Amino acid sequence: MTGSFRVRYAAILVAMLAWPALGAGGPVEARALNSQLNPAWERLEKSNEKFLTNDQETLLHDLAFASAAAGGCPGFTIDRDKFKQGFESFKTDDYMKLPAEEKRKFDYRLMMNYGAAVALYTAEGLLHPKQGCKFAETKRDQGPGRFWVEPASTPPAR
């Protein structure tokens, strides 16, 4: 894996939080977060690496981030059809060739890790709710955004 998804999202959030203090003078280098949630993120990452490809990990994190934002930020609603299609994407040709018991184990691990990722993104958002929702606004045109219903008019990030 090229790097922790949590660290990527967190680094951007830290950069956004640090930007006003640094002024608009240039690129912001974000330092690693010191978070009590880090051990849980690391455990989730290790678990994901055991059975998901990098693309599947990205998809899982996009689904989880979309869910967490929809649960904690006004103006975010899950598009159920796109969300269902996202989960259907895990049923690759290799998945379809697995015996029924192996499919059941994969599905179980996938849902456990999805739930853990939603919980961790939610916890991170609760630590800084306003900044977290502003950050979610920046993701509307990116990976997680494909799982949200298009807003009637996108309000400017505050």
C-alpha positions in Angstrom: 0.0 0.0 0.0 1.3 3.5 -0.9 0.3 5.0 2.5 -2.4 5.1 5.1 -5.7 6.6 3.8 -6.3 7.9 7.3 -3.0 9.8 7.2 -3.8 11.2 3.8 -7.2 12.5 4.9 -5.8 13.7 8.3 -2.8 15.4 6.7 -5.1 17.4 4.5 -7.4 18.2 7.5 -4.3 19.3 9.5 -3.1 21.5 6.6 -6.6 23.1 6.4 -6.5 23.8 10.1 -3.0 25.2 9.9 -3.6 27.3 6.8 -5.1 30.4 8.6 -2.2 30.4 11.1 0.4 30.2 8.3 -1.2 32.7 6.0 -1.7 32.1 2.3 2.0 32.2 1.5 2.6 28.8 -0.1 2.1 25.0 0.2 1.4 23.7 3.7 3.4 20.7 4.8 1.3 18.8 7.3 3.0 17.0 10.1 1.8 13.5 11.2 -1.1 13.7 13.6 -0.5 12.5 17.1 -3.8 10.9 17.8 -5.1 8.4 20.3 -6.9 6.8 17.3 -3.7 5.9 15.5 -3.4 2.4 16.9 -7.0 1.6 15.7 -6.2 3.1 12.2 -3.0 1.0 12.0 -4.9 -2.1 13.0 -7.6 -1.5 10.4 -4.9 -0.9 7.7 -3.1 -4.2 8.6 -6.4 -6.0 8.4 -7.3 -4.5 5.0 -4.0 -5.3 3.5 -4.6 -9.0 4.2 -7.5 -9.3 1.9 -8.1 -6.2 -0.2 -6.3 -4.8 -3.2 -5.1 -1.1 -3.1 -8.1 -0.2 -5.2 -10.5 -2.0 -2.9 -9.0 -0.3 0.1 -9.5 3.0 -1.6 -13.1 2.1 -2.3 -13.7 0.9 1.2 -12.4 4.2 2.6 -14.4 6.3 0.2 -17.6 4.4 1.2 -16.8 4.8 4.9 -15.8 8.5 4.7 -19.0 9.1 2.7 -21.1 7.4 5.4 -19.4 9.2 8.2 -19.9 12.6 6.6 -23.5 11.8 5.8 -24.0 10.9 9.4 -22.4 13.9 10.9 -22.5 16.8 8.5 -25.6 18.7 7.2 -26.1 18.7 3.5 -24.6 15.2 2.9 -27.0 12.3 1.9 -26.0 8.9 0.7 -27.1 7.9 -2.8 -28.3 4.4 -2.0 -28.1 3.1 -5.6 -24.5 4.3 -6.0 -23.6 3.1 -2.5 -25.0 -0.4 -3.4 -23.0 -0.4 -6.6 -19.9 0.5 -4.7 -20.3 -2.6 -2.5 -21.1 -4.7 -5.6 -17.7 -3.7 -7.0 -16.0 -5.9 -4.4 -17.5 -8.9 -6.2 -14.7 -9.3 -8.7 -14.1 -12.3 -10.9 -11.7 -13.7 -8.3 -14.4 -13.2 -5.6 -17.0 -15.0 -7.8 -14.6 -18.0 -8.2 -14.4 -18.5 -4.4 -16.2 -21.3 -2.6 -19.3 -20.2 -0.7 -17.6 -20.4 2.7 -14.7 -18.2 1.5 -17.2 -15.6 0.1 -18.9 -15.5 3.4 -15.6 -14.9 5.2 -14.6 -12.2 2.7 -18.0 -10.5 3.1 -17.8 -10.7 6.9 -14.3 -9.1 7.0 -15.4 -6.5 4.5 -18.4 -5.4 6.6 -16.4 -5.5 9.8 -13.7 -3.3 8.3 -16.2 -1.0 6.7 -17.9 -0.5 10.1 -14.6 0.1 11.8 -13.6 2.7 9.2 -17.0 4.5 9.5 -16.5 4.5 13.3 -13.0 5.9 13.0 -13.9 8.6 10.5 -16.8 9.5 12.7 -14.6 9.8 15.7 -12.1 11.9 13.8 -14.9 14.2 12.7 -16.3 14.5 16.2 -12.9 15.8 17.4 -13.2 18.8 15.0 -16.8 18.8 13.7 -16.8 22.2 11.8 -13.4 21.6 10.2 -14.4 18.0 9.4 -17.5 19.1 7.6 -15.6 21.7 5.7 -13.1 19.0 4.7 -16.0 16.8 3.5 -17.1 19.6 1.3 -13.8 19.5 -0.5 -14.4 15.8 -1.2 -17.6 16.3 -3.2 -15.8 16.1 -6.5 -13.5 13.2 -5.4 -13.8 9.6 -4.4 -16.3 9.8 -1.5 -18.4 12.4 -3.4 -19.6 9.8 -5.9 -21.6 8.2 -3.0 -23.5 11.4 -2.0 -26.7 12.7 -3.6 -25.9 15.9 -5.5 -26.9 18.9 -3.5 -29.4 21.3 -5.1 -26.7 24.0 -4.8 -23.4 23.4 -3.2 -23.0 25.9 -0.3 -19.6 27.5 -0.1 -17.3 26.0 2.6 -17.1 28.2 5.6 
